[in-house]
Amino acid sequence: MHTSSSQLAVGVFFAVVATLCWALNFIAPFVTGAYSLFDLLALRFIIAGLMGAVLVIAYWPYVRALSWASRMMALALGNIGYLGYSACIAGGVTFGGPVLTPAFIGMVPLLLALLGNAQTKTLPWRRLRMPLALLGLGLLLVNASGGLPTSAALPSLRAGLAFSVAAVALWLAFSLLNQAALDKVAKNATAAWTGLMMVGSALGTLLMLPLGLRLGLFELPAVGFSFSRAGHLYGWALLIGVCCSVMGAWAWNKATHNLPMVLSGQLIALESLFATLLGLFFHGRLPSLPETAGLLMVLTGATIAVHSILVSQGKRETTGKGGNQAKRGTSD
């Protein structure tokens, strides 16, 4: 994937926007009140599906231009990267506490960076050692400084571990499949692609509602649907749905179009950074010394990665221009 410096700058900007939006996934446990995480998830994805349907209608000519296989892939990715990933995060936080799942999610940028560079060899491996080491150590400090919840029972921790591993696997699958699919999709079809993914997540939610009701995962039927009781839940579902499913997905698709996976994979580390800051805000405290050090390492690692890619790209552009000038001089 050959990209210019301007494309990289645009891609980095949209990646930051996307990760900031996605960090709202982790505030769900703090805003549900008397309701469950699954109430919030169901409302969020139904709302997102309605907004996705609006996007599909508004960009219908671009949807029609997609092949049937591409449309099905977008719908499937909505279930993998939106519904499945968010449900696993909710399960991990519910059963494993607030530390276990973010610690596992912190592994994603490292794994994606390694997979991305293995596929495209954007940078020599030696130039990735420093940013990867900083990202890994920073995420370890941020997520592990609080330790595991001591009051959790072993079966609960096992369930939290299973959900956390599943969340990592789903996000890796989503990133790889989405990157490959978007390489074949026109840039002006990004909004249509995003809309299809949102519709897919809503369809998956509706299909899972009967099972969730049977398992007793929802509190809405018992506590009440009235706006006086559930108004805050509707408001948070709308906010998280717009930010995570609309703005986050749209911005990430824009970033994916402009960034090699080795860089976008590392920039996902910012999601953990923003999620930590939001969590600290809801807890009403400042970060501890290990957390502060970890946040600085994440930022430094991402900055080094961006700088390395930009310098490498700048050298390629200079070499390319020099080669073109030499060719023109020879032909003249």
Secondary structure, DSSP 8 states (H G I E B T S, - for coil): ----HHHHHHHHHHHHHHHHHHGGGGGHHHH-TTS-HHHHHHHHHHHHHHHHHHHHHHTHHHHHHS-HHHHHHHHHHIIIIIIIHHHHHHHHHHHHHHHHHHHHHTTHHHHHHHHHHHHH--S-GGGGHHHHHHHHHHHHHHHHTT---TTS-HHHHHHHHHHHHHHHHHHHHHHHHHHHHHTTS-GGGHHHHHHHHHHHHHHHHHHHHHHHHHTT---HHHH---HHHHHHHHHHHHHHIIIIIIIIHHHHHHHHHHS-HHHHHHHTHHHHHHHHHHHHHHHT----HHHHHHHHHHHHHHHHHHHHHHHHHHHHHHHHHHHHHHHHHHH-
